[in-house]
Amino acid sequence: MNAYAEPPPTRCLTSVLDQQRKAFLSEPTPDVATRRTHLARLRHAVLAYRREMETAISADFGNRSRHETGIMELVSVIQAIDYLSRKLSRFMKRERRHVSFIYQAGRAYVEYQPKGVIGIMAPWNYPIALTMIPLATAIAAGNRVMLKPSELTRRTSEVIHRMLSEIFAPEEVAVVLGGPEVGADFSHLAFDHLLFTGSTQVGKKVMEAASKHLVPVTLELGGKSPVIVSRGHINQRTLNSIVFGKLSNGGQTCVAPDYALVHEDDLDRFVQAYTNTVARFYPDGPTSDDYTSIVTDGHYARLLNLIGDARRKGAKVIEGGVTPERAATRTRTIPPILITEANDEMKVMQEEIFGPILPVRTYRTIDEVIDYVNARPRPLALYYFGSDIVERDAVLMRTTSGNVGVNNTIMHVAQDDLPFGGIGPSGMGAYHGIEGFRAMSHAKGVFVQGHWSLARLLHAPFGKLAEFALATTLRRPGKNVGDRNFVLGR
Ligand code: NAD
């Protein structure tokens, strides 16, 4: 049966939300054992459905190897579930906070309480990892979940729907299938938190819709992530990592290096080394079973358009070790492409590429690189390859990006204990690590008054104690006020 045939009407979505909220209120704080059971159920189901998901994804894309699905998605999901299960008691633990002298003998602590019902909206490019990791985080934090996967990988979304319906009741986890219209209705629901992964353009609409009910959002968006190669640092390790990050999933990765900044003296060596490395990764060229196709005809046409636009505007287009004729023998396959002499007038330097095309810009000084990055929207990831610590620190300290990889690409996403997210146009908030658990929990501050309390002595009528409290807390600053132009003291 095609689960997409009849998209749910808005009132249906609202009734699922009401049902989930009711269930949440009847059991608002699931204990650690219940949450672990939910995570274990999810883990078991993902492994049981492994082959079905690999097949569905490959059919959705046109081609994607089961190894790539395993390495880039399933391993991350299982790793994230295990991480959350392991850390859960620590994450859920009440956190003691400082109480200042005049509020003694009180106690202050933070309780991380489930928020309630979390909405999760996902894109198509990693349709398992980008649904299952947010889902695992939300249920680890004790929430109910409504999940809307992408319509562009509909076979995979249907498998996810079936899998989750088998292991969770609809008031625990509900999957909503449909396209942009359903997405728009979904984003208007009065969730307790909404995690959206997708394009910056749709992210803005989703945030606007969420604002109607003041729903807090985590936005995991896209952008142009630069890879900076330090002068003279063209070596096999660097190239392996850049080619891996760029060409995995046919370049359709949010944190893929979007463009490269290479020293002008290194350009020829970089081009040669990139081309050789591509040929080593994919000896059969883009018809290799290991090389992923482009997800839809529309995305394929957009990428061809980027290449044509760059060529027309004077760029040099180099096919990475394979010929386009061979690529043409398989559905929606674009060979790995390097673009040199790219300039900012070209679309390839303006839009997020999201395909196997790497434009290369040259630089003379690292300051030029830093200025170039800072003149553009803050990226989701920034990569630096080099061994000059001073230069590396200059790049890290003077640029702002969601995350950074040093001498590697995309591996930061696999670090379960690191927050993952963007900044500005590349996103808002983060998940993974304790940050993900906390994003889906309410940090409720609680102050418990002690039996004996100094603060009570400060009530009217005021006396000596109030004088003492004011004198000690409002005393003049010491010497350490910093700026010598600080002229308040009279
Ligand atoms: P998209 O924004 O088109 O779609 C994402 C989700 O939003 C889908 O479920 C879709 O059905 C829904 N949607 C589409 N139009 C909508 C609308 N008008 N209102 C509400 N919902 C709507 O993104 P995509 O094309 O699926 O994914 C590619 C983008 O996602 C790229 O920009 C990529 O960088 C980004 N991305 C980011 C991350 C991250 O973790 N930061 C990860 C993967 C992809």
Boltz pocket constraint, residues with backbone or C-beta under 6 A from the ligand:
constraints:
  - pocket:
      binder: B
      contacts: [[A, 121], [A, 122], [A, 123], [A, 124], [A, 125], [A, 126], [A, 130], [A, 148], [A, 149], [A, 150], [A, 151], [A, 178], [A, 179], [A, 180], [A, 181], [A, 182], [A, 183], [A, 184], [A, 185], [A, 187], [A, 197], [A, 198], [A, 199], [A, 200], [A, 202], [A, 203], [A, 205], [A, 206], [A, 219], [A, 220], [A, 221], [A, 222], [A, 223], [A, 253], [A, 254], [A, 255], [A, 352], [A, 354], [A, 380], [A, 422], [A, 426], [A, 427]]
      max_distance: 6.0
